[in-house]
Amino acid sequence: MAEITYHPEVECIVAVPDGLFGTLVIGVPDEKGNKQFLRVPRGSLSQNNGKTYLPIGVVEVDYDRKRVLVELPHEADSGARRLWVPFRSFRPQEE
């Protein structure tokens, strides 16, 4: 079986494209579909195949439940800095 590798980026949605001082408000869905909203600099996101991705830090990988505990680059409006996201939220590396 071929090994799949991923970029340390998770899919997100742009909720407010014209934020204050050149920022965007984005939503990052967790493993249950709840979104954590945070403000990020406009140039910090990447685009791939029509999707938007946020760079994150990987804290822990749970292979059994196919999820990853990630650390967000900025605190979310809820106060969260870390959340569990499913493997499918990560941007796969092209070969």
MOUR-V400573 format. One line per field, one symbol per residue. phi: phi as a letter, one per 20 degrees, with the letter a starting at -180 (. if undefined). psi: psi as a letter, one per 30 degrees, with the letter a starting at -180 (. if undefined). burial: 1 if it has 16 or more other ideal C-beta (glycine too) atoms within 10 Angstrom, else 0. A space follows every 10 residues. Layout:
BEGIN
phi=???
psi=???
burial=???
END
This chain:
BEGIN
phi=.feddcfecd fbdeecfdef lmdcdcddfe fdnfddebec fgeeecdblm ddcdfcdedb ddffelbced dffbfffenf dcbecfgffe efefe
psi=kkkklllikk klkjejfiak hgllklkjka fgfkkkklkl kegfllkkhg lkkkklkkek kjeeghlkjl klflklfffk fklkkleffl jkkk.
burial=0000000011 1100000010 0011111111 1000111111 0000100000 0111110000 0000001101 0100010001 1011111011 10000
END
